[in-house]
């Protein structure tokens, strides 16, 4: 898969995006205004509007950067030639490394639902679908029991990975250990054999 394209931001634009990503992640998109971002960065709202036409435009740029970071990490695994289950585990590990990192970008990608921001919902949905297609390929490569609904399996997996932002605390368990446990549970199950009733 080709990496998601990323645009190169100027130094002021990057500073505005970093500040916006942090506030969107901490306080929520709708609860954060351009004035809040400007105040946090010590600039005027006009300085931000000189680079971004709207708050939704800033969100789109933050989302693009966040998706690009996660995509780059997962694409590296997909090009490594690992066996399907190992590739899935490593992709989950890289995904968790990004979404659990102390930066606002990945938190925004997970927490902002495209339908919540009508002005850019189609763009956000496209970015999300492009990234999630990597997991569709990973799941499609797995040798699964006949009748397994691969779409639901993929949604369950991504839901579990993304929900970790809610409960994870640094030092609790390493992201690689979480990824390994989730993938082992998918592959081998957790019921005692012969005691499935």
N, C-alpha and C positions, 0 to 999 in steps of 0.2 A: 504494500500500500504506500502511496505517496504521502509524505508528511503534510500536515495542514499548512497552507501558506501563512506566513506571518508578515505583518507590515512593520517597517522600521519606524519607530517613534523618535521625535526629537527629544532632547533632554527635558525641556519643560513639559512636553506631552507625557513623557514617561513618569515624571514626578506627579503630574495630575492623576494619571492612571493608578499609580501606587497608592496615593491618598484615597482615591475613590474606591479602589478594591478593598482597602482596609475598612473604610466606613460602611460600604455596602455589606461586607461580610459580618461586621460587628453589629450594625444597627438595622440592617435590611435595606433593600433598594428604595422602597416607598417612603421609609422614614428618614431618608437622607436627602438633603437638598443640595443644590449647587452651592448655596451660601454656606452650608455645613462643611463641604469639601474645601471651599475657599478659606474659611476661617481656620480649619485644621492646618492648612498649608501656609497661612499667613499671606494670602494673595487676595485680590479682588475677584468677585464673580466674573467680571469682564475679562480678566486674564484667562480664565478657563474657557469662556465662550469664544475667545479668539482662536482657540484650537479645536473646540468641539461644539457643534451646533446646538446640542441639547443634552440633558441628563441621560436620555435613552441612548444617545450617540456615545457617551462615555461608557455606559454599561456594555454596549456592543463591543467596544474596543477592549474593555476588561475581559469580557467573555472570550473574545478571540484569543487574547493572550493566554488566558487560563486553559482553554482547550488545546492551544498549541503546545503548552508545557506538558500536559498529560499525554497528548498524542505522541510527542517526540519520545517520551519515556517508554511508551508501550510499543511504538514502531521499532525501536531498537531491539526489543525482545522478539518481535515477529520476524525480524530479518536474521535471527540467530540460528535458525535451523534446528531448534529443539523439538523433541517429540511433543505431540499435542497436549498431553496433560501437564508436562513440565512447562511448556510455553504458556499455558493458561495460568499456572501458578505464578510464574515469573511476571506475567502481565498484570495479574492481580496485585502482586507485590509492588510493582512500579506505580500502579494506579493509587494504591494506598499511600505510598511514599509522597505522592503529590497532594492527594486530598487531605492528608493529615499533617502536611507541612505547615509551618507557621507563616503562611502568606494568604492574603485575601483572595487571590485569583481563583484558586481551585475551590475555595469555599463558596464563592459566588457562582461558579459553574454548577455546583451541586445544589445550592439553595435557591437560586432564582429559576423559577419555572417559566419557560418561554411564554406561556399563555398569560402570565401576570403582567407582561409589558407589551401591550398591543402594538406600539409603534415599531418595535423591532422583533416581534414574536417569530416571524418567518425566518429571520436571520439566525436568531438564537436556536430555533428548532433545527435548522440546517446544520449549524455547527455541532449541536449535540448528536444528531443522527450520523454525521460523518465520523465523529469519534466512536460512537457506539457500534458502528459497522465493523470495527476491529474485533470487538467481542463476538459479533455474529460469526466472523470468519474463524475465530478461535474455537467457539462452541461447535460450529459445523464440522470442524476437523476431528472432534472427539468420537471415539467408538462408544456409542451409548446403546442402552437396551432398546429393542424395537418398541415403537410407540411413544418414545420420550418426546415431549413437546419442547423442542430446542428453543423456541422463542420464549416460553415461560421460564425455562431454565436460565436463559440469558438475563431476562428481567429480574429474576430472583437473585442472581449473582450480583448484578450491578446495584440492585437495591441494598443488598447486604453490605457491599463495599462502601457505598455512599453513606449509608446510615451510620457507619462507624464514626463519622464526624460528630455525631450526637453523643456517643458514649465513650469514645476513646479518651484516655488520659495518658500523657507521656510517661513512659516507664512502666505502664501497665503490662503491655505485651508488645513486642516489636512488630512493625507492619509485616515483615516477612513471615513471622510466626502466625499472624492472623491469616494471611493469604494461604499459607500451607494448610492450616486447619480447615478453612472454608473449602478449599479444593479437595482435600482428603474426604471431608464429609460428603461432598457431591459425588466423588468417585466411589467411595466404599460404603457410605451410609453409616449410621450410628446405632442402629438397632442390634441387639444381641442376636447372632445368627441362630435360626431355628426357633426364635421367640418373637416372630413378627406379628403375631395375633394380638 
